[in-house]
């Protein structure tokens, strides 16, 4: 099973599941690819190079407009501070962003995040100059003064802080907005349901393991991805368990993924990023969360 991910802490249980042999123990062989740019990941997934991919909910909603034959099978995390807007030293408050260059990965969940941030101080995207950069590009563009603030996350945040940036805003202030998930192509869902179940069991086993063995888990990820272990932290991220997943997939729950998905689809339709959205009921498949035990 080929699965693609970008560099983000919420996806790293996949590394532990592979390195600790959890996938093999559950009976599924998994090949992982990591990329710096989320849009490359999505393009490769669309082209059929991967069976599954890690997405933010916002990016999933955009891609589903042109690739409706795919489904989310699991929410892997909710960011509660791990997504940040980092700024140059002279930008001390959100109000200081007025008239300045603010970067986000426009046309994705990133634009929704910074738009929600601006709302908290009664600004709109018209009050700033929105510039399109990926999270990985933020440190260099802050340094060269192309932007005065930008949306990013680890391991790029540490780099930006070293260059004199500071954290201006985090996803802790937008609870429930940024969710990461795993989606698979429709044919994989139809043809390999047991492999998907095995994948989810191994993933949840890796989450339990990492939370119980933080230092060892960090060391495994650091070695595999060749990134400094001090850029790995579970702070600001909730790695979701089986029970939390069931709540997300419950349309009547206050945490329902359907409610959050609608926030994104409404935004993307208003901004012209998409013209049609498939029926939300067809995009989220909770059947793989059927009863099973996840052993620690």
SEROSE-760407 format. One line per 5 residues: number of its first residue (from 1); their letters; for each residue x, y, z of C-alpha. Coordinates in steps of 0.02 Angstrom, whole numbers. Layout:
BEGIN
NUM = A = X,Y,Z  ...
//
This chain:
BEGIN
1 = XXXXX = 0,0,0  80,164,-56  43,315,51  107,494,35  133,626,170
6 = XXXXX = 205,799,195  321,840,340  204,872,486  204,799,661  25,735,649
11 = XXXXX = 74,613,511  228,544,599  141,395,683  157,316,510  347,314,534
16 = XXXXX = 333,229,703  207,103,636  328,57,498  490,56,599  414,-40,746
21 = XXXXX = 337,-170,629  157,-129,675  98,-130,492  176,-300,459  104,-369,622
26 = XXXXX = -69,-313,565  -42,-396,395  -16,-248,279  141,-193,186  156,-3,178
31 = XXXXX = 273,104,72  288,285,132  337,439,32  370,610,111  371,776,19
36 = XXXXX = 404,956,73  262,1026,-32  84,972,3  28,1014,-174  156,893,-248
41 = XXXXX = 87,758,-134  -90,794,-191  -40,797,-375  44,626,-357  -110,558,-267
46 = XXXXX = -224,625,-405  -111,545,-535  -133,376,-449  46,362,-385  -19,333,-207
51 = XXXXX = -160,227,-139  -184,348,6  -125,517,64  -118,628,217  -220,787,194
56 = XXXXX = -284,933,293  -473,934,288  -470,1095,186  -355,1023,53  -459,865,46
61 = XXXXX = -617,967,13  -534,1059,-131  -467,901,-213  -633,811,-191  -714,938,-305
66 = XXXXX = -616,868,-453  -581,692,-383  -744,640,-300  -699,454,-300  -599,457,-138
71 = XXXXX = -644,446,45  -577,498,214  -563,346,328  -484,421,483  -446,589,566
76 = XXXXX = -265,578,624  -250,740,722  -321,907,771  -196,1047,781  -211,1144,943
81 = XXXXX = -62,1260,922  52,1169,801  2,1281,654  70,1456,681  90,1625,601
86 = XXXXX = 268,1681,631  315,1864,610  463,1982,602  508,2068,766  426,2235,723
91 = XXXXX = 255,2150,700  204,2141,882  15,2123,866  -107,2063,733  -157,2245,703
96 = XXXXX = 23,2278,647  -9,2165,496  -114,2300,413  -35,2343,244  101,2211,266
101 = XXXXX = 143,2054,166  69,1897,246  101,1727,169  -9,1575,164  -27,1431,43
106 = XXXXX = -169,1519,-47  -315,1416,-108  -292,1288,32  -336,1268,216  -191,1388,250
111 = XXXXX = -290,1534,175  -441,1490,283  -329,1487,438  -253,1660,409  -424,1730,361
116 = XXXXX = -496,1667,527  -345,1741,616  -374,1913,537  -558,1907,589  -506,1899,772
121 = XXXXX = -436,2076,759  -571,2144,642  -459,2138,488  -497,2054,322  -383,1987,186
126 = XXXXX = -407,2156,98  -312,2240,241  -152,2142,206  -57,2087,52  -82,1899,43
131 = XXXXX = 67,1812,-37  73,1629,-87  214,1529,-6  219,1353,62  258,1326,248
136 = XXXXX = 434,1268,204  472,1433,115  422,1549,257  590,1561,349  690,1615,196
141 = XXXXX = 558,1743,141  546,1818,316  735,1836,315  738,1920,143  593,2035,194
146 = XXXXX = 478,1972,53  350,1944,189  328,2012,364  230,1861,429  182,1689,367
151 = XXXXX = 91,1527,409  205,1380,447  239,1233,565  382,1125,625  517,1088,572
156 = XXXXX = 511,1256,479  452,1355,631  615,1322,725  711,1386,575  607,1546,570
161 = XXXXX = 630,1575,757  818,1555,740  815,1691,607  733,1813,729  548,1778,699
166 = XXXXX = 421,1759,838  252,1672,854  108,1793,824  -42,1674,820  -73,1487,835
171 = XXXXX = -209,1361,794  -246,1351,981  -347,1509,946  -450,1423,808  -508,1262,895
176 = XXXXX = -574,1125,782  -527,1216,621  -372,1120,567  -394,932,556  -278,811,467
181 = XXXXX = -342,650,393  -302,498,288  -396,473,124  -391,330,-1  -443,314,-183
186 = XXXXX = -616,237,-207  -547,82,-292  -432,47,-143  -581,69,-25  -681,-55,-129
191 = XXXXX = -545,-182,-168  -437,-182,-10  -548,-149,142  -451,-267,255  -287,-180,212
196 = XXXXX = -364,-13,261  -426,-86,426  -252,-156,459  -175,14,416  -288,104,541
201 = XXXXX = -256,-25,678  -67,-7,656  -79,184,651  -178,191,814  -56,69,893
206 = XXXXX = 86,187,843  -5,336,921  -25,241,1085  159,190,1079  225,365,1043
211 = XXXXX = 122,448,1179  187,319,1305  368,326,1242  393,506,1184  583,510,1182
216 = XXXXX = 602,343,1093  465,390,970  551,556,933  717,467,907  638,345,781
221 = XXXXX = 560,488,682  714,599,691  825,460,622  703,407,485  668,584,421
226 = XXXXX = 840,658,459  763,803,554  823,868,723  733,785,869  713,957,951
231 = XXXXX = 592,1005,812  479,859,863  348,895,993  174,832,1031  133,1002,1107
236 = XXXXX = -1,1091,1006  -63,931,926  -196,806,977  -163,637,896  -340,572,887
241 = XXXXX = -387,401,953  -525,281,903  -659,357,1015  -620,534,957  -631,475,777
246 = XXXXX = -804,406,806  -858,577,873  -786,666,720  -882,551,603  -1045,573,700
251 = XXXXX = -1147,704,606  -1240,750,767  -1081,782,868  -1021,958,910  -851,902,838
256 = XXXXX = -929,834,679  -814,836,529  -966,877,422  -986,1045,508  -802,1090,487
261 = XXXXX = -803,1029,306  -946,1149,270  -843,1297,336  -709,1254,208  -826,1220,63
266 = XXXXX = -921,1383,92  -756,1479,95  -687,1395,-62  -849,1421,-159  -854,1606,-108
271 = XXXXX = -672,1629,-158  -695,1537,-323  -572,1398,-283  -705,1269,-322  -869,1275,-414
276 = XXXXX = -947,1113,-352  -931,1002,-200  -985,820,-198  -1113,764,-70  -1019,766,97
281 = XXXXX = -1099,600,145  -1001,514,6  -832,586,61  -818,520,239  -819,333,272
286 = XXXXX = -823,280,454  -848,94,417  -663,57,446  -679,116,626  -786,-35,665
291 = XXXXX = -752,-121,830  -575,-181,853  -451,-176,994  -293,-72,981  -160,-152,1089
296 = X = -32,-36,1169
//
